[in-house]
Amino acid sequence: MGSITPTTSSSGENHSSVPSPVVIIGAGVGGLTLAQCLTKLSIPFQIYERDPDCHSRTQGYALAVHTIFDRLTEAFPSNMPPIRETVSHLAPLFHLPTQFVMYNGLDAKGPFESDSKRMGIETNEENKLLRANRRRLREWLGTGIDVQYGRQATGIEEDAKGGLVNVKFKDGSEARASLVVGCDGTRSLVRQYLLSGKPDPLQDVPIASIVGEVELHGEDMIRQLEIAHSGAVIVHPSDDPGEYVMNFVGLNEVRPDAKSALFYWLVYFHIGEDQAPISRAKYKEAWKSPETFLELALEKTKRFHPAFRNVIERTEVQGIKFLPLVLRDLVLKAEDITPGRVTLLGDAAHCMVPFRGEGGIRAMEDALSLAGYIERIVKGGEDIQEVMSEYQSTLLDRGAKSVSESRQAFEHISKVWTQGMPPMLLGYPTVPIPKRKIVI
Ligand SMILES: Cc1cc2nc3c(=O)[nH]c(=O)nc-3n(C[C@H](O)[C@H](O)[C@H](O)COP(=O)(O)OP(=O)(O)OC[C@H]3O[C@@H](n4cnc5c(N)ncnc54)[C@H](O)[C@@H]3O)c2cc1C
């Protein structure tokens, strides 16, 4: 099928007439990771992003990145700022370890009594847990990368003779490349191109979410951090027999003066037609306004200990995400996407529900591995189709495993935990987390 010929075009050059060895579509965590790896390998590329700049749209809150930061540091240029200090969501409260704590909503003692049941995970010598604020992580990943912002890809064409791929943008411009990588997320245009008319396997998952954001100040902030520094998971029976409500409350970032902090929460519950008809009907009813979503979140958590509910009660209607997050996942099969000069990584190839917190990590892992395959093509002169076939097979296997484990994680956390057994969290066994007073 051919190889990739390096050109003199350097990273970020905006010459649509000069073909680049690699064009990356999408500057999320996956696309930026690939850009850094290619920079380190001195392989020219161009990266295009539809948003007008890095901060124009909130792309989520926080990501746990500890499992791969050694690999990132190795694969990235040596002039990157230190990751831990730059991206931590706890900055400037560096004395607090990253920490997730789970609570059984049925435990009437709540979070603050000495014998309340707090199980979780926190940073230690073995796991080096690190939770990144997403905005800071994207800034860090973008160090020295010349992203072409405001360039939304709208079409792809392959020129069989010339061995090049043409990417068309909304503004009428075009770019040509030997290899195009779709890092364009859940609703990927590049995936649609590769599917070439076959049905898209992206599917809705019957779990509802209500999402809120709130800034807490002073004692309120300290109490919330004492519940869990990074993320609290509270599980409680739902209205439907045998079903559960899961509330995740996460720290997004602490203000520089450490007097207030931004938190976000997600109330999740099943809405399957057969499984949870009561919740399904209430959720359908709430799709009217942010007010009705806030009311439903309060109703769903009404039996929680007041300390767990405070963060929802403090949320203003303006803090409710309207429309809410629709949970989806996607498993592609090898025959869905023929290996060649156009490929995928991250959510574009395998988006998943967030209950193991690993979609972003998988996107970065895909990028780390793809960079090695691209090196074999560009520097080793190996055949694109053969190498991409190898890459796509590992991409899809790894993705399918994560998609399935992420779905199971909701059931695992709800059922195992409410039966009194310590569940796994982010892939680690949970341990008792002693209650500690926070002094700021
Ligand atoms: C509530 C929630 C919590 C999560 N928590 C975690 C967690 O703790 N840990 C974790 O690892 N993962 C987590 N995830 C998953 C994680 O957010 C995603 O898996 C990750 O963002 C995927 O990265 P990506 O680069 O593939 O796609 P994205 O981050 O979606 O980036 C895609 C980029 O492509 C751009 N784009 C799209 N279309 C085009 C186009 N046509 N032209 C140009 N640009 C385009 C978009 O603007 C975007 O910048 C969570 C997700 C959710 C919803």
The ligand as an ORCA input file, in Angstrom:
! r2SCAN-3c Opt
* xyz 0 1
  C     -18.196     12.784     33.212
  C     -16.957     12.210     32.613
  C     -15.891     11.900     33.446
  C     -14.728     11.341     32.909
  N     -13.702     11.047     33.747
  C     -12.576     10.497     33.247
  C     -11.461     10.193     34.106
  O     -11.466     10.388     35.313
  N     -10.364      9.636     33.544
  C     -10.297      9.378     32.200
  O      -9.255      8.870     31.746
  N     -11.318      9.667     31.368
  C     -12.448     10.213     31.839
  N     -13.473     10.525     31.007
  C     -13.353     10.213     29.562
  C     -12.529     11.250     28.806
  O     -13.078     12.524     28.999
  C     -12.501     10.924     27.299
  O     -12.323      9.549     27.122
  C     -11.375     11.675     26.603
  O     -11.636     13.057     26.623
  C     -11.197     11.207     25.173
  O     -10.163     11.950     24.567
  P     -10.120     12.156     22.996
  O      -8.909     12.969     22.738
  O     -10.272     10.858     22.318
  O     -11.441     12.961     22.649
  P     -11.907     14.403     23.147
  O     -11.298     14.743     24.452
  O     -13.383     14.399     23.017
  O     -11.283     15.388     22.066
  C     -11.782     15.453     20.747
  C     -11.375     16.795     20.166
  O     -11.670     16.798     18.771
  C     -12.281     18.035     18.427
  N     -13.083     17.785     17.218
  C     -14.221     17.054     17.133
  N     -14.659     17.035     15.851
  C     -13.769     17.756     15.132
  C     -13.680     18.093     13.738
  N     -14.597     17.672     12.851
  N     -12.640     18.854     13.324
  C     -11.695     19.281     14.214
  N     -11.749     19.013     15.545
  C     -12.760     18.243     15.985
  C     -13.100     18.380     19.667
  O     -13.418     19.765     19.701
  C     -12.151     17.959     20.785
  O     -11.246     18.987     21.130
  C     -14.645     11.097     31.513
  C     -15.705     11.424     30.670
  C     -16.857     11.964     31.215
  C     -17.987     12.295     30.296
*
